Amino acid sequence: MSADTTILTAEQDSQLREIILEVLELDQAELTDTSSFIDDHDADSLLAIEILARIEKDLGVTIPQDALIEMGNLDGVRAVVTRSLGAGTDA
């Protein structure tokens, strides 16, 4: 009974990527799995909160505010969303 068995579908992964591209106003080629939203893409805390809010709205998950610190790149966002989806599987 491990929450780690939850994985993102291709559609969810694509949605995440699209949200980040829109909020940060990036081209597809600019966003990599590990590029830093802050260091590489000049994001600030307001943009980070906007990303979080859009993910919650579009994917129907609840993400604790303290998880924002982990959401510094696409891989981090995937990990947080996967964990949040896993936590809500009995809902």
N, C-alpha and C positions, 0 to 999 in steps of 0.2 A: 504494500500500500504506500507507494512512493509518489509524491507530487511531481517528481522529476520526469515521470512518464508522459506528462503533458507536453506536446510539441505544437508549434505553430503550423497551421496549414499554409500552403503556398499562397492562398488568398489573404490570410491574415498577415503574412510576412510582406506581401505586396502592399497591403493597406498601410502597414507601419512605415514602410519606405516612402510611400506617397505622401503621408502626413508630414514626415520629416522634410521631404523635398519642398512641399508647399509652404510650411511654416518658416523654414530657413531660406526659402527662395533660391534653391539650388537646382542645377542641371543634374540629370541622372549620373553623368560621369564624375561629378564632384563628390558624391557621397559614397564612401566605402564603409565596410563593416566596422573599421576601427578608426576612421577619421574623427577627431575630436570636434564636437559641436562648438565648443568655446574657442579652442586654439586654432582650429583649421577653418571654421565657418563663422567666426565672430558672433556666436549666439550669446545672449545674456540670460539672466534668470527669468525675465518675462517670457522670452521665447521658450525656455525650458518648461515653464508652467503651461504655456499654450500647447506645446507638444503633448504634455501629460493630459490636459483637458480634452484635446481632440482624440487621443487614443482611448480615453475612458468613454467618450461619447460614441465614437465610430465602432469600437470593438465591444462595447458593453461590459467593460471590466472596471473594477475599482482598484486604484493604485494608491498606496499610502504616500503622502507628501515626502516622507523621509526616504523614499526610494528614488527621489529625484537625483540624489548624489550619485547613484549608480548609472543613471541614464545619460552618460556623457558621450556615448557613441551608439551606433546602430546595434552592435552586439550587446551592449548594456541594456538598451531598450528591449531587445528580444528577451533577455534573461528575466527582466522585471515583469514583462507582460506574460511570459510563459509561467512564471511563478504565480502571478495573479490569476491567470486562467485556471491553473491547477488548484488554487485555493477555493475557487468558486465552482468546482465541478459538481458539488451536491446541491447547488442552488436550483 
